[in-house]
Structures are given as C-alpha cells and as structure tokens.
Amino acid sequence: MDHTQSTRRVMAGAFAGALLILVASTAFGWQLGSDAASSGPGHVLADAPPGTCLNWTKPDAGDVAKVPCEKPHLFELTFTADLSTDPNFGDEAAFPDELRWAQIGQSTCAEKSVEVLEGRLDPAGRLSVSALKPTQKSWENGDRKLWCGVQAAGPSGVLYPIVGSAKAIDQSDVHSVGLCVGISGRAVADPVACDKAHAYEVVGVVDLGAHFPSEYPDESKQNTLLGTQCPKLAAEYAGGPNVVEQKGLTVYWDTRKQDSWMAGSRRVDCKVGTQLQDKSGLAPISGSVSKDKPGAINISKEPALAQVPVAPPGAPAPPGSPGTDVSDQLEDVSIDQNGGGHDTGGGSTPPTSQGGG
C-alpha cells in the first residue's frame, strides 16, 4: 500500500472514531426547558402519531411546535413510551439523573425506533436516536411519558435542521460542498466558517448508488471508484490538479459499510485535511482551498484548542451558522418526490449534498 493511501485510511479512521464517541455522549439526556413548558413536552405531543415532526428556535424550546416533515425541523417522533407501567417509576420514584435517563432512553427508544422506521436508520448516518423526557416539575406531577425520536445533532449536541421524513431521506452523513467541519483537540467538532480552525473541508459528494445501482459494493470497490472521483472533484474545487497537495493537504473520502447501505445511505463526502506531524491526530487548518476563496492555508503544528459550542446541547444551531443551510436538502426532497435520481458526482460540477451537521 502506498503512503498516500495509508494516510487517507488513518485519517478516515480518526474521524470516524471521534464521531462515534462524541455522538454517543449526546444521543440522550436533554429535555424541553422547564421555563418553556411546565407540563413537559406533552402539551405539544399529546396523542401525536409516529412521524410527527417538531421544530423550535429558542434554546429552551419555548416555541416548540409541530411542522410538516417537508419543512425544516429538529425532531421526528418515532415512539411514545409510558414509563408509569414500570414499577421502578411509580409515584414516589425520584427524578432520574442524566446517566439514568441515558440508560432509559437507550433501552426504551433505540430498538423500537429502528422497528418503526422499518430498518431505515443508518447507524453511521447523520440521524441519531434521542428522547424528549419530562421536566422535573412535570415528573413530580406524575408525568411519565417519554417521546423517542430522531434528530441531527452535531458532536457538541447542538441540533441541525432536517428536511423530509427519516423513512424517505438518504441519511448519509454528508455535508454541503464548501462546508468546513470544526476541530476540538484532536477530534471533529461542529461546522465552522473555513477561516476558523477546522478538521476538514468538503470538496465534493459522490452518490455511490449511481455507480453501483444493483448491489452493495465492498469497500475495496468503493475506494477504487472514489480514488478517481474525489481527486477529480478536489481539483475542480481548488482550481487545479496539484493545488491541494501544494497547500499541504491530502484528499480522502468516506466509505459506506453494508449496514449503512441496507438503511438506504448511498452518499459519501470527499474531503481535504491533514494530520499533525506526529500522526497523533488531526491538524487544525485555517483557510479554504476553494478557487473562489483565494488566500493562504495555515496548518497548525499543535492540536486545536477546545471548540466552544455555538449553543447548548438540544438547542438549535443559530440561523445562518455553518451547517444550517437546507437548500440542498430541499432540492433532494423535490427530486425524490418527482421520481428523479441524484447527481452522480462524475460530472464537471461538484454534486449537491444533503447538508446538515
């Protein structure tokens, strides 16, 4: 294996591992703020069927409301659980702490959500299972409802908008072309402006389904295809075949595991980034390689400082911040509803992606 190929695989593994750990820590354990709803989320979700979508703009979800799933939203309901049937959660039971809520959410929501979504939940995708739990005040008043659902959370727990029903959309963890994904320490973080320290910049998105329409391609087949497609997209994005390398960066890409493919995920990001000199993690990069944003690229020799989240866990990312543009998602929903396909990633124009966190 050549050095470049080895570097790409190490970098991809570093990103995947970091995402898995961080997302797991934020998958459960947030609630609608007590100031927003003294009676808990039930005032909006009472008798709501699976597939109900919610959106809010305030950090404490004080303006939570039902919206059509074709509109931007932060949460899609999959299952409503009544904990009052469990003797451990009777009238005298204390309000669970965060660790206990995480355990409850995992045991109550995860398997059932996959069942309700008919298997269409990509374990490595941009959607994660979560839960809206009662506030402490409503718990003390006897509320034992737990609302399970899916959402698109960044590594910090900040929520990013979704467009379309989870059953219908491609859940691939892809980003808009030109988006930079932040870095905190040696791990990936929430999207940031490209002039800020970041882990990588997305230079293209490839639809594997357009190249492999009949069956799952193993990762060696994916790597063979992407080894041609991603450098081509990177060269178009950067304005020349050698620009990325001249700026000290490496082109690499994601691949899809079979369980993700079975859940309907077909798209992958093509990215540019690099490692720290000692290979201990990801190097912070400032500046963009885009031909439309000429300027210097700065690659730090030291690990990144901890990124300060743009909002508390469970709060929406601020409007207009990186990762909140849903124009690609709106286009995808329109294409799917009209029976069309997706961009193959093989043309002269970088393909669109589904945006998000």
C-alpha positions in Angstrom: 0.0 0.0 0.0 1.4 3.4 -0.9 2.0 6.1 1.8 -0.8 8.4 0.5 -3.4 5.6 0.6 -2.3 4.6 4.1 -2.5 8.2 5.3 -6.0 8.6 3.9 -7.2 5.5 5.8 -5.7 6.5 9.0 -7.3 10.0 8.7 -10.7 8.5 7.9 -10.4 6.2 10.9 -9.6 9.0 13.2 -12.6 11.0 12.1 -15.0 8.0 12.4 -13.8 7.1 15.9 -14.1 10.6 17.1 -17.7 11.0 15.8 -18.8 7.7 17.3 -17.6 8.7 20.8 -19.0 12.2 20.7 -22.4 11.4 19.2 -22.8 8.6 21.8 -22.3 11.1 24.6 -25.1 13.4 23.3 -27.6 10.9 21.9 -29.8 11.2 25.0 -30.3 13.3 28.1 -31.8 16.6 27.1 -35.3 18.0 27.7 -37.6 20.8 26.8 -36.6 23.5 29.2 -38.7 23.9 32.4 -39.2 27.6 31.6 -40.7 26.6 28.2 -43.2 24.0 29.3 -44.1 23.5 33.0 -46.1 20.5 32.0 -43.4 18.9 29.9 -43.4 18.3 26.1 -46.8 16.6 26.3 -48.6 19.9 25.6 -47.4 19.6 22.0 -47.0 15.9 21.6 -50.2 14.6 23.2 -51.6 11.8 21.1 -49.1 12.6 18.3 -48.6 9.6 16.0 -45.1 8.4 14.9 -43.8 10.5 12.1 -44.8 13.8 13.8 -42.1 16.4 13.3 -41.2 19.3 15.7 -39.3 22.5 15.3 -38.2 25.2 17.7 -35.9 28.3 17.5 -35.4 29.1 21.2 -32.6 27.4 23.1 -35.1 26.3 25.8 -37.6 25.1 23.1 -40.1 27.6 24.4 -41.6 27.9 20.9 -41.7 24.2 20.1 -44.4 23.4 17.5 -45.5 20.7 15.1 -44.4 21.2 11.5 -44.8 19.3 8.3 -41.8 17.0 7.9 -41.1 18.5 4.5 -40.3 21.7 6.3 -37.0 22.2 8.3 -37.4 20.5 11.7 -35.2 19.3 14.6 -37.0 16.2 15.8 -39.2 13.4 14.3 -41.2 11.3 16.7 -40.8 7.5 16.4 -42.4 6.2 19.6 -44.2 7.3 22.7 -43.4 5.3 25.9 -45.3 5.4 29.1 -42.9 4.7 32.0 -45.8 4.5 34.5 -46.2 0.8 33.6 -42.7 0.1 35.1 -42.8 -0.4 38.9 -39.4 1.4 39.1 -41.1 4.6 38.1 -44.1 4.8 40.4 -45.5 7.9 42.0 -42.7 8.1 44.6 -39.8 7.5 42.2 -37.1 10.2 42.2 -36.5 12.2 39.0 -33.7 10.2 37.2 -30.3 11.8 36.8 -28.6 12.2 33.4 -26.9 8.8 33.4 -30.1 7.0 34.3 -32.0 8.9 31.6 -29.4 7.8 29.1 -30.0 4.2 30.2 -33.7 4.6 30.0 -33.6 6.2 26.6 -31.3 3.5 25.2 -33.4 0.6 26.5 -36.7 2.2 25.6 -36.1 4.1 22.3 -33.3 2.6 20.3 -34.7 -0.8 19.1 -38.3 0.5 18.8 -37.2 3.4 16.7 -35.4 1.1 14.2 -38.6 -1.0 14.1 -40.9 2.0 13.5 -38.5 3.3 10.7 -38.6 -0.2 9.1 -34.9 -0.6 9.4 -34.1 2.7 7.8 -31.8 4.1 10.5 -28.2 4.3 9.4 -26.0 3.5 12.5 -23.3 5.7 11.0 -25.6 8.3 9.5 -26.4 11.9 10.4 -29.5 11.0 12.4 -29.3 9.7 15.9 -32.0 8.3 18.2 -32.9 10.6 21.1 -35.7 11.3 23.5 -37.7 14.1 24.9 -38.2 13.5 28.6 -40.5 15.1 31.1 -39.2 18.1 33.0 -38.6 17.6 36.7 -41.7 19.6 37.6 -43.9 17.6 35.3 -42.4 14.3 36.7 -43.2 15.4 40.2 -46.8 16.0 39.0 -47.0 12.4 37.7 -45.8 12.7 34.1 -44.1 9.5 33.0 -44.2 9.9 29.2 -41.0 9.6 27.1 -41.0 10.7 23.5 -38.5 8.8 21.3 -37.4 10.2 18.0 -34.5 11.0 15.7 -32.6 14.2 15.2 -29.4 15.5 13.6 -27.0 16.5 16.4 -23.5 17.8 16.0 -20.7 16.4 18.1 -21.5 19.0 20.8 -25.2 18.1 20.9 -26.3 21.2 19.0 -29.1 20.4 16.6 -29.2 21.0 12.9 -32.3 21.1 10.7 -33.6 18.1 8.8 -35.9 18.2 5.8 -38.0 15.2 4.9 -39.2 12.1 6.7 -36.5 9.8 8.2 -38.1 6.9 6.3 -37.6 8.6 3.0 -34.4 10.6 3.0 -30.9 9.4 2.4 -29.4 9.5 5.9 -25.8 9.6 4.8 -23.6 11.7 7.0 -22.7 14.1 4.2 -22.3 17.9 4.1 -22.7 20.8 1.7 -19.8 21.2 -0.7 -17.6 24.0 0.7 -18.6 23.4 4.4 -15.8 23.1 6.9 -16.1 20.8 9.9 -14.6 22.1 13.1 -12.0 20.6 15.3 -11.7 20.4 19.1 -8.5 19.0 20.4 -7.8 16.1 18.1 -11.4 15.3 17.3 -14.0 16.7 14.9 -16.5 19.2 16.1 -19.5 21.3 14.8 -19.3 23.0 11.4 -17.4 26.3 11.4 -16.5 29.1 8.9 -13.5 28.0 6.9 -11.4 30.8 8.2 -11.7 29.3 11.6 -9.7 26.2 12.8 -11.2 23.2 11.2 -10.6 19.5 10.7 -11.5 19.2 7.0 -13.2 21.0 4.1 -15.8 19.2 1.9 -14.8 19.4 -1.7 -17.4 17.1 -3.3 -20.1 14.5 -2.6 -20.4 11.3 -4.6 -23.6 9.2 -5.0 -22.3 5.6 -4.9 -25.8 4.4 -5.8 -25.5 6.0 -9.2 -22.3 3.9 -9.9 -23.5 0.7 -8.1 -27.3 0.5 -8.7 -27.8 -3.2 -8.2 -25.9 -4.4 -5.1 -23.7 -3.3 -2.3 -20.1 -2.6 -3.4 -17.5 -3.7 -0.9 -15.1 -1.0 0.4 -12.4 -2.0 -2.0 -14.7 -1.3 -4.9 -15.8 2.0 -3.3 -12.1 3.0 -2.8 -11.3 2.2 -6.4 -14.1 4.5 -7.6 -13.5 7.2 -5.1 -9.8 7.2 -5.7 -10.7 8.6 -9.1 -13.8 10.7 -8.3 -12.6 12.5 -5.2 -9.2 13.8 -6.6 -11.1 15.0 -9.7 -13.7 16.8 -7.6 -11.0 18.3 -5.4 -9.1 19.6 -8.4 -12.2 21.2 -9.8 -13.0 22.8 -6.4 -9.5 24.0 -5.8 -8.8 25.2 -9.4 -6.1 22.7 -10.4 -4.9 19.1 -10.1 -2.0 20.0 -7.8 -3.4 22.8 -5.7 -4.5 20.6 -2.7 -1.1 18.9 -2.4 0.8 22.2 -2.9 -1.1 23.6 0.1 0.0 20.7 2.3 -3.3 18.8 2.3 -4.5 15.3 1.3 -7.6 14.3 -0.5 -9.5 11.5 1.2 -13.1 10.2 1.5 -15.6 8.2 3.4 -16.9 4.8 2.5 -20.2 3.0 3.4 -20.5 -0.1 5.5 -23.1 -2.7 4.5 -25.4 -1.9 7.4 -25.5 1.8 6.3 -26.2 0.7 2.7 -29.1 -1.5 3.9 -30.6 1.5 5.6 -30.5 3.4 2.3 -27.4 5.5 2.6 -25.5 6.0 -0.7 -23.6 9.2 -0.5 -20.1 10.0 0.7 -18.0 13.1 1.3 -14.8 13.9 -0.5 -12.6 16.0 1.9 -9.3 17.6 2.2 -7.3 17.7 5.5 -4.1 16.5 7.1 -2.6 15.0 10.3 -0.4 16.5 13.0 3.2 15.9 12.2 3.5 13.2 15.0 0.4 11.5 13.5 -1.3 11.7 16.9 -4.5 13.2 15.5 -5.9 15.8 13.1 -4.2 19.1 12.4 -6.1 22.3 12.7 -6.4 24.1 9.3 -7.5 27.7 8.7 -8.4 29.0 5.3 -10.2 27.4 2.3 -8.8 25.6 -0.7 -11.7 26.8 -2.9 -10.6 28.6 -6.1 -13.3 31.1 -5.3 -11.7 32.0 -2.0 -8.0 32.7 -2.8 -5.7 33.0 0.2 -3.2 31.3 2.4 -3.8 28.0 4.1 -2.5 27.8 7.7 -1.8 24.3 9.1 -1.0 24.3 12.8 1.6 22.0 14.3 -0.2 21.8 17.6 -3.6 20.2 18.5 -6.6 22.5 18.3 -8.0 24.3 21.3 -11.3 23.1 22.6 -14.1 24.4 20.4 -16.8 26.4 22.3 -20.2 25.1 21.1 -22.4 27.6 19.4 -25.4 26.6 21.6 -26.2 24.3 24.5 -27.0 20.6 23.8 -30.5 20.2 22.4 -30.7 23.8 21.2 -30.8 24.7 17.5 -27.7 25.9 15.8 -28.1 29.7 15.3 -29.7 30.7 12.0 -27.2 31.3 9.2 -24.4 29.4 11.0 -22.4 26.8 9.1 -24.4 23.6 8.7 -27.9 25.2 8.8 -28.3 25.8 5.1 -31.1 23.4 4.0 -31.1 24.3 0.3 -29.5 21.0 -0.7 -32.0 19.0 1.4 -34.9 20.9 -0.2 -33.6 20.0 -3.6 -33.2 16.4 -2.6 -36.8 16.2 -1.3 -38.1 17.7 -4.6 -36.1 15.3 -6.7 -37.3 12.3 -4.7 -41.0 13.4 -4.8 -40.7 13.7 -8.6 -39.1 10.3 -9.0 -35.8 11.6 -10.2 -32.3 10.5 -9.3 -29.3 12.2 -7.6 -26.2 13.7 -9.1 -23.6 11.0 -9.7 -20.6 13.1 -8.7 -19.0 12.3 -12.0 -19.8 15.5 -13.9 -17.8 18.7 -14.2 -19.8 20.4 -11.5 -19.4 19.3 -7.8 -22.6 17.5 -6.8 -25.0 18.7 -4.2 -25.3 17.1 -0.8 -27.8 16.9 2.0 -26.2 19.5 4.3 -26.7 19.4 8.0 -24.4 18.7 10.9 
